[in-house]
Amino acid sequence: MDEIINRVANSPLISFDLEDYYHQGERVVLDIKDVLFQGLILREKDFRDFVKEQDWSTYEGKNVAITCSADAIVPTWAYMLLSVKLEPFAHLVVFGSLSDLENALYREALSKVDLEQFRDKPVVVKGCSNVDVPTYAYVEISRLLRPVAKTIMYGEPCSTVPIYKRPKQKV
């Protein structure tokens, strides 16, 4: 009887799962529209009172996206002030949407990857996950891996789509 050989398990492929870099912390939006006078104008005194009265410790360990969903002109210093108040408590603070926050979380996590483990190796970036991995993360890991990996593929080790193959060196 012929023995069944698992060629995928025996291959030199290194699987890279972006789900492993998903930050588990809660994501919240701090929308300042409700602090605006008549929903349109940021009055400095009112805004500073709002900032002073907040219990910023409620953001402990959370990931915060600061935004203003109202069509209003908000001075840059207002976002800076919120950032300074949140920083001692929140894990990460960004200006923008939840999507911007998710991208920043992946940027932070992927910047810490030891790329040397992938040097001259074939790498497959796993395509399926149990969390919603943003396209940004796939683009970022491709950018990071290209200078070191021999090949980059997308999908599962048993079924991959080629993304990059290092050109052969001319001798």
HELIX and SHEET records of a PDB file:
HELIX    1   1 ARG A    7  ASN A   10  1                                   4    
HELIX    2   2 LEU A   18  TYR A   21  5                                   4    
HELIX    3   3 ILE A   32  VAL A   35  5                                   4    
HELIX    4   4 GLU A   44  GLU A   53  1                                  10    
HELIX    5   5 TRP A   56  TYR A   59  5                                   4    
HELIX    6   6 THR A   76  LEU A   86  1                                  11    
HELIX    7   7 LEU A   98  LEU A  110  1                                  13    
HELIX    8   8 LEU A  115  PHE A  118  5                                   4    
HELIX    9   9 THR A  135  LEU A  145  1                                  11    
SHEET    1   A 4 ILE A  14  PHE A  16  0                                        
SHEET    2   A 4 PRO A 122  LYS A 126  1                                        
SHEET    3   A 4 THR A 151  GLU A 156  1                                        
SHEET    4   A 4 SER A 159  LYS A 165 -1                                        
SHEET    1   B 3 ARG A  27  ASP A  31  0                                        
SHEET    2   B 3 ASN A  63  THR A  67  1                                        
SHEET    3   B 3 LEU A  92  PHE A  95  1                                        
END                                                                             
